[in-house]
Amino acid sequence: MIDAPPAAVPSTGGRADRACAACPHDRDAHDAIGTRFCSATSARGLHRGCVCVGVALASGQRDR
């Protein structure tokens, strides 16, 4: 089972709870590969490019 990347901010019921901690996209914009890539990136504290195909940018996480 593939876990979604952790939220960048604790859930407040708004857009912030959908933000990815590893890339500038919302978690719901991730495909299976993007979800796995961002989960590994966050878990290991890596700084690397984005492989997401989503176009919805998360609020507050631009130009990463």
C-alpha positions as CSV (number, residue, x, y, z in Angstrom):
1,M,0.0,0.0,0.0
2,I,1.3,3.5,-0.9
3,D,1.0,6.1,1.8
4,A,0.3,9.7,0.8
5,P,3.1,12.2,1.7
6,P,2.7,13.8,5.0
7,A,1.0,17.2,5.1
8,A,3.3,20.2,5.4
9,V,1.0,21.8,8.0
10,P,-1.4,20.1,10.5
11,S,-4.9,19.7,9.1
12,T,-7.0,22.8,9.6
13,G,-9.8,21.8,7.1
14,G,-8.4,24.2,4.5
15,R,-6.0,23.9,1.5
16,A,-3.0,23.6,3.8
17,D,-3.9,20.0,4.8
18,R,-3.6,19.0,1.1
19,A,-0.1,20.5,0.7
20,C,2.7,18.1,0.0
21,A,5.8,18.4,2.2
22,A,8.2,17.4,-0.6
23,C,7.0,19.4,-3.7
24,P,4.8,22.4,-4.7
25,H,1.8,20.3,-5.6
26,D,-1.3,19.4,-3.6
27,R,-1.3,15.7,-2.5
28,D,-4.4,15.1,-4.5
29,A,-2.6,16.1,-7.7
30,H,-0.1,13.2,-7.3
31,D,-0.3,10.0,-9.3
32,A,1.0,6.7,-7.8
33,I,4.6,7.4,-8.8
34,G,4.5,11.0,-7.5
35,T,3.0,9.8,-4.2
36,R,5.7,7.2,-3.7
37,F,8.5,9.6,-4.8
38,C,7.3,12.4,-2.5
39,S,6.8,10.0,0.4
40,A,10.4,8.8,0.1
41,T,11.7,12.3,-0.4
42,S,10.0,13.5,2.8
43,A,10.8,10.4,4.9
44,R,14.5,10.7,4.1
45,G,14.8,14.5,4.2
46,L,16.0,14.6,0.6
47,H,16.1,17.7,-1.6
48,R,15.5,16.7,-5.1
49,G,13.4,17.5,-8.2
50,C,9.7,16.8,-8.7
51,V,8.3,13.9,-10.7
52,C,4.7,14.9,-10.3
53,V,2.4,15.2,-13.3
54,G,-0.2,17.3,-11.3
55,V,-0.7,20.9,-12.1
56,A,-2.5,22.1,-8.9
57,L,0.0,24.0,-6.8
58,A,-0.3,24.0,-3.1
59,S,-0.9,27.2,-1.3
60,G,2.2,28.6,0.3
61,Q,4.6,26.3,-1.5
62,R,5.7,27.9,-4.7
63,D,9.1,28.0,-6.4
64,R,10.5,24.9,-4.7
